[in-house]
Amino acid sequence: MLQRRLLHSSRAVLGKTLTALTRVKHPEFKRNPAFAKIEEKDLSFFKSVLAPQNIIHDENPEDPSSSMMPYNTDWFNLYRGTSSLCLFPTSTEQVSQILKYCNQNQLAVVPQGGATGVSGGCNPVFDEIIVNTSKMNKIRHFDAVSGVAVVDCGVVLEGLDQYLEPKGYTVPLDLGAKGSCQIGGNVSTNAGGLRLIKFGNLHGNVLGLEVVLPDGTVLENLSTLRKDNSGYDLKQLFIGSEGTLGLITGISLLTPRRPKAVNVAMVALDSYEAVQEAFVMAKEDLSEILSAFEFWDHDSVGIVKQEMMQDTNYPIEGKHAFYALLETQGSRQEHDQEKLDDYLGRLLEKGVAVDGVMAQDAKQVNALWSWREKIPESISKSGTAMTYDVAMEVPLLYKLVEDAKAHFTQKNLLGPGKLYSNLLGFGHVGDGNLHIMANLDGFDLKGQDDMDEFIFDWTMRHKGSITAEHGVGVSKINYMTRAKTDVQLKLMKTLKKAIDPNGIMNPYKVIPEDK
């Protein structure tokens, strides 16, 4: 991987140090000279398509006070582009007109939803035009018999769940960013979330898509059928493609019935081997009602308590190496409660868990979940946080964390003398998805490079995936030649060239360019 230059920006926005431009951090990225730059005639066209309030244009996007700064910069403040134009279409027809014009005039485009991604995939690298979908937020149709919802791409995940609640349904994924992430972005990155163990991923829950192709053609494939075996399943191309093949404008989503009974418990365990045994026992004892099995280490508790929960007592007394949170969803509270009681009793009786607590009401359910959901935000508050979402065989998950801690402790980068390490391991045991977040002492771009190389190299050597649910974006593109075979990359490039011959859709992302 090419080394990034060790440059920082000292400017601040809203009290935060403004991250260096992505093109500075990644000097190996070169602006494609085939792409045109925005001219007055382009602005005139977009003004003929969109209402004035749906266009933001600023000729000085690098200025910290620029109106474009929120759209150029990611949530974790790790990526920043220099786009001068953000468009807010309100209909599929407007998206079609925008992409058709951009394709004809060689203007590069970045689709952007709630901008909650962590891999730089929804932010420009250079001056690409941002097409923000937040104003495409209508729920088009819901069938209370099949549970199929047809929605615009800009519908916020939590908003859809609130719409479904009185109808007795819920969304099949739950994310920490559910209050701001959008369905279109979830589909584009194939978001997994907290309850994949029960509901599966979006490849199975999305029944159809409406997609605007790079030339403005609308692929109308909003099927509401669960079974359709007539030819290629084209929607699967766009799920997880991160906007590199087209812009998703509509989604047909299968939604499950909202559970009548939800139970949550937290247990303390003294080894990662015990975490695995507790998970196996959960599958045995809870089977069809098990909806989530999350784990985190003690250092994660320390940083949440320091940054966000200073005045809140942790639910379990004493210090333990690991904690697991498990959730059940079912239709009969008494039945589910009995199964969970029996499971927890067996855990304690066998010595797998050393302590535990069960939520007694909805307030306590939310309180237990908050200790897991606040981990990413807490470490981000403590400094510049690097975040990773790798997948591998479950027995290996925490071995990576241990090896990373040993490696970076030896380099004196993990804050010796602190009550906790600022390299945290947590995630979804049920689907082999580990999240590692780190905030190195004296963070610089070389530290970021060193951490990237260690985490990704370790993962690939152990036959894992460098991304489980956050996407490739900018952050992992330089590792794709090692993560994928030549045959896989060739086929990906063939599809990209066939669908987007001018390469205008989210360039510099996902697929590495030929050297």
Secondary structure, DSSP 8 states (H G I E B T S, - for coil): -----------EETTEE----HHHH-TT----TTS----HHHHHHHHHHS-GGGEEE-S-TTSTT-TTHHHHB-TTS--B----EEE---SHHHHHHHHHHHHHTT--EEEESS---SSSTTS-SSS-EEEE-TT---EEEEETTTTEEEEETT-BHHHHHHHHGGGTB--S---TTTTT-BHHHHHHHT---TTHHHH--HHHHEEEEEEE-TTS-EEEE----S---SS--THHHHTTSTTSS-EEEEEEEE--B--SEEEEEEEEESSHHHHHHHHHHHHHHHGGGEEEEEEEEHHHHHHHHHHT-TTS--SS-S--SEEEEEEEEES-HHHHHHHHHHHHHHHHHTTS-SEEEE--SHHHHHHHHHHHHTHHHHHHHTS--EEEEEE--GGGHHHHHHHHHHHHHHTT-S-TTSSS-SEEEEEEGGGTEEEEEE--TT--HHHHHHHHHHHHHHHHHTT-BS-SSS--TTTTGGGHHHHS-HHHHHHHHHHHHHH-TT--BSTTSSS----
